[in-house]
Amino acid sequence: LIVNSDSTEQENLSRFFSSHGFPVKKTSNITESLKLAASVVFDFIVVDLELEDGRGLDLVRAIQKLNTLKSCSFIVTGKVVQVDTVREAMDLGVKGFLKSPVDIRKLEKLFQ
């Protein structure tokens, strides 16, 4: 699941995951993401920090409460990277944190 309100970044991430054999769903907000997460099991969820309707880390927290996604890995993206935000993401067990626009080579390294 790719949750990002930037359509270009959303497309780039979608191409990356599709090329690695993952089925991809895309949303741009928390509301749609929670509906999808409640009905589909995802291996990875890529969440932008700033969404149309709230904070990306609040979405991570909400999705982690769903029983169906206990083994899901989260990757967080953001244009503005602050130490406190990175720390909060890591405390939530986020697998990786990438600065936007996402460098696909850095994303690739998360899978090695």
Secondary structure, 3 states (H helix, E strand, C coil): CEECCCHHHHHHHHHHHHHCCCCCCEECCHHHHHHHHHHCCCCEEEEECEECCEEHHHHHHHHHCCHHHCCCEEEEEECCCCHHHHHHHHHCCCCEEEECCCCHHHHHHCCC
